[in-house]
Structure formats: C-alpha cells, structure tokens
C-alpha cells in the first residue's frame, strides 16, 4: 500500500505543478515584457527572453508618473478600508451569531439578500448621495463604506463565530463581562484567521480597484496606482514597456502578501463552518 500511496502522491503533486504553470506563465510573460523595448514587444514571432534586459524601464516608469504619491494614496485607502471592514463586519457578525434578539434571523436573511444586488445597480444613487454630502474629490467615498459593513464578510465571520463554544461567553458573563468585553477579549482573539481573511480580501479589492477612484477622485494628486496605469495609455501612442514595469511593481506586493499569509488565509476559510 505504501508504494501506491507514494505514486499517488507524486502524480497528484505533478498534476498540481502542471496546473500551476497556467497561472505562472502570464506573470512570467509580464515580467519578461517589462524588460523589453517596444520594438521587441511588437516584433514578429514569439520571443520570450529580451535580447538585452532594459532595467531602465522601471526607473522611467516610476518617473513617468508620481509613483510614490500614488502608492501612498493607495496604501492609505487600503489600510483605512481594512480597519473599517474588520471592525464593522466583526461587530455586526457578533450580533448575528452570539446575541439572541427578536427578528435576528429575518434581518440576517435580508442582509444576505443584498448580496444579489450588483454594484452597477447602486452606482448612480450612491454617487448622488456622496455628491450631496460634498465628498466627491476626497478619499471619503472610498473609505467610509468599509465602516458600514459588507454582507459577504459579515456572513463569513458569523459562520466562524458560531463555531466558537458558547460556554466561553457564558463563563465570561458569570465573571461580569459585558457583551462588548466578550467580543473584544474573547471572540476577536479566537477569530484571528477569519479576521485576517477579511483583511486580505479587503486589501486586495481596494489595491486593484479602478472604478471607484476613477469616479470619485478628481484631483490628479489623489489618484491611486490603478488609475495611474491609465496615464501610460495615450490617444495615439502608449508606453507599453513602462506599463508592464508598473504592472509588475503593482503585482509583486500582492504576491508577497499572499505568500506570507496563505496558511492563515486557508485556515480562515477552512474553519468557517456551516452552522446556523
């Protein structure tokens, strides 16, 4: 049986390695293209390796746009959104999972129903609300919604909280803890994998978000990296090699972030049961 298990394991890993090439090849092509000249990019025939790597494409790309200003704007939006999503979604999820109150399940069903409404449907009404508030041209429309909760993340955290033994909360109540103390001192420390999953999803969404900054930001100095990429595409010409260089710089932090958090991320998804 041992040789069969070994062969099965080898074949399984070989198949997974082969499938991973489908995801590695596009990124490899992006990196190699960023080191080519425009003439090599549009030359006839398929050429993977550049004749002479042009590392200067990265320097020119950073100088072409205010890269570090856009990077600071993007990180500011991402970090504020992560903070808002983790706090608001975990607080609402705690109310739906650990506190019994009249109409809880009905309201939770209504909350889940809102997931069927796409952002395209609410884009114009939400824009009009932010315009009446005078928030157009600021970071507020990109940050404040994160503090109002997201149905998917609330559902994710609720399912995780339901898996935590209720005896811990009952023991804390006997010791005189309030509901908020139980939430902050007991539930949140035990829910670190799920909270990190919410934080990672929120960070990636805001890091790659193009439509939101394009609609709400009117000042060039407040643009994010996703919007800054558009500046490489002119009406009659485009800086393709520099565009690939900036795209590589935008992709690398996401890969590094996921590499260091993948175990906790997978744990947060795997431990989110189907209780309730």
Protein Blocks (a to p, Z undefined) as FASTA:
>chain_A
ZZmmmmmmmmmmmmmmmmmmmmmmmmmmmmmmmmpcfklmmpgcjdfbafbacfklmmmm
mmmpcfklmmmmmmmmmmmmmmmmmmmmmmmmmmmmmpccehklmmmmmmmmmmmpcfkl
mmmmmmmmmmmnopgoiaklmmmmmmnopfklmmmmmmmmmmpcfklmmmmmmnopafkl
mmmmmmmmmmmmmmmmmmmmmmmmmmmpmklmmmmpmbfklpcfklmmmmmpcfkbccfk
lmmmmmmmmmmmmmmmmmmmmmmmmmmmmmmcceZZ
